Amino acid sequence: MTTKELLYIQDALGHEQYFQQKCKETANQIQDADLKSCVEEMGRKHQKLFQSFYSLL
């Protein structure tokens, strides 16, 4: 893997971690069960993306 590709993956990992954290924080503040479930699902999707990028390393 080239340096540029590794930097891209590192950047993508950081973004996915950020999105996971924001989804978690937001879900904790939501009262509506359906909306909360939707945001939690988005967080799980970002976690899966993080794992996919991480596995490339």
Secondary structure, 3 states (H helix, E strand, C coil): CCHHHHHHHHHHHHHHHHHHHHHHHHHHHCCCHHHHHHHHHHHHHHHHHHHHHHHHC
